[in-house]
Amino acid sequence: MENEKKIDSLEKVENFVKKNKNIFLIILALIIFIFIGFSYFNYYQNSKNEKISEKFVQAGIYLSLNKKEKSKKIYKELISSKNKFYSLLALNSIIDNDLEQNSEEVLEFFNIVENTKAEKEQKNLVKLKKALYLIKISKDNEGEELLGEIISDNSIWKGMASEISK
């Protein structure tokens, strides 16, 4: 009796698999395509990051050779790429080396970097740097406002923002 139930169960499973063979094949094909797509996307992202890092190094080389215009052009491209790591580094390089004299352009760079897909604390760091830049160019009220946002956000940069705003 028990043996018959096992055979009956096996037959039911076998019939179910035979009836739904096409569905199983479609699901398997989908899984394979998703895996291939995910692998290609990772390859594409890594390749893109490599190219961006090479450009950053190239801009640094131009800067060290005192070819500031070429360097500034590449840094602007990096900021426009909205890479969450290299955009901020490029902005820092532009500011630290006084590559851009137009403060409105620098503030536009800050806006681009603020809108990247970065973590909350990284965005707060950008706000802190923007506040310092605004204070540097005598836009104290706007800078203080940004510092206030950082303080009210209870960020890890809260202490530094408090110290600067005094």
C-alpha positions in Angstrom: 0.0 0.0 0.0 2.8 2.4 1.0 4.7 1.4 -2.1 1.7 2.2 -4.3 1.4 5.7 -2.8 5.1 6.3 -3.5 4.6 5.2 -7.1 1.4 7.3 -7.4 3.3 10.3 -6.0 6.2 9.8 -8.4 3.8 9.6 -11.4 2.0 12.8 -10.3 5.3 14.6 -10.1 6.5 13.2 -13.4 3.2 14.2 -15.1 3.4 17.7 -13.6 7.0 18.1 -14.9 6.0 16.8 -18.4 3.0 19.2 -18.6 5.0 22.2 -17.4 8.3 21.5 -19.2 8.0 24.6 -21.3 7.5 26.8 -18.3 10.5 25.3 -16.6 12.6 25.9 -19.7 11.4 29.5 -19.9 12.2 30.2 -16.3 15.7 28.6 -16.7 16.3 30.8 -19.8 15.2 33.9 -17.9 17.6 33.1 -15.1 20.5 32.6 -17.5 19.7 35.9 -19.3 19.4 37.8 -16.0 22.8 36.4 -14.9 24.4 37.3 -18.3 22.8 40.8 -18.1 24.0 41.3 -14.6 27.5 40.2 -15.5 27.7 42.5 -18.5 26.4 45.5 -16.4 29.1 44.9 -13.8 31.8 44.7 -16.6 30.4 47.9 -18.1 30.5 49.7 -14.7 34.0 48.6 -14.0 35.2 49.7 -17.4 33.5 53.1 -17.0 35.1 53.6 -13.6 38.5 52.6 -15.0 38.3 55.2 -17.8 37.2 57.9 -15.3 40.1 57.1 -12.9 42.5 57.3 -15.9 41.1 60.7 -16.8 41.5 61.9 -13.2 45.2 60.8 -13.2 45.7 62.5 -16.6 44.2 65.7 -15.2 46.6 65.5 -12.2 49.5 65.1 -14.6 48.5 68.1 -16.7 48.1 70.1 -13.4 51.6 69.1 -12.3 53.0 70.2 -15.7 51.3 73.6 -15.2 48.8 73.0 -18.1 45.9 74.3 -16.0 43.4 74.7 -18.9 43.7 71.1 -20.0 43.5 70.0 -16.4 40.4 72.1 -15.8 38.7 70.8 -18.9 39.2 67.2 -17.8 38.1 68.0 -14.2 34.9 69.5 -15.6 34.2 66.3 -17.6 34.7 64.3 -14.5 32.2 66.5 -12.6 29.7 66.1 -15.4 30.1 62.3 -15.3 28.4 62.4 -11.9 30.7 59.7 -10.6 30.1 59.7 -6.8 33.8 59.4 -6.1 35.7 61.2 -8.8 33.3 64.1 -9.2 34.0 65.2 -5.7 37.7 64.8 -6.1 37.7 66.8 -9.3 35.7 69.6 -7.7 38.2 69.6 -4.8 41.1 69.8 -7.3 39.4 72.8 -9.1 38.9 74.6 -5.9 42.2 73.8 -4.2 44.2 74.9 -7.3 42.1 77.9 -8.2 41.4 76.5 -11.7 38.1 78.2 -12.0 37.7 81.9 -11.2 34.0 82.2 -12.0 32.3 81.6 -8.7 28.9 80.9 -10.3 30.5 78.1 -12.3 32.0 76.6 -9.2 28.6 76.8 -7.5 27.1 75.0 -10.4 29.8 72.3 -10.0 28.7 72.0 -6.4 25.1 71.5 -7.5 26.1 68.8 -9.9 28.1 67.0 -7.2 25.3 67.3 -4.7 22.9 65.6 -7.1 25.1 62.5 -7.5 23.9 59.2 -6.1 26.0 59.5 -3.0 25.4 58.5 0.6 23.8 61.0 3.0 27.1 61.8 4.9 29.0 62.3 1.6 26.3 64.8 0.5 26.6 66.6 3.9 30.4 66.8 3.3 29.7 68.4 0.0 27.3 70.9 1.7 30.1 71.6 4.2 32.6 72.3 1.5 30.0 74.4 -0.4 29.4 76.4 2.8 33.1 77.1 3.2 33.3 78.2 -0.4 30.3 80.5 0.0 31.9 82.1 3.1 35.2 82.4 1.2 33.4 84.4 -1.6 31.6 86.6 0.9 28.2 84.9 0.6 28.1 84.4 4.4 24.3 84.1 4.7 24.0 81.3 2.2 27.0 79.6 3.8 25.5 79.9 7.3 22.3 78.5 6.0 24.0 75.4 4.7 25.9 74.9 8.0 22.5 75.2 9.8 21.2 72.4 7.5 24.1 70.2 8.4 23.7 70.8 12.1 19.9 70.2 12.1 20.5 67.0 10.0 22.5 65.6 13.0 25.3 64.7 10.6 28.7 63.4 11.6 29.9 66.8 10.3 27.7 68.6 12.8 30.6 69.4 15.2 32.7 70.9 12.4 29.7 72.9 11.0 29.0 74.2 14.5 32.6 75.3 15.0 32.7 77.1 11.6 29.4 78.9 12.1 30.5 80.5 15.4 
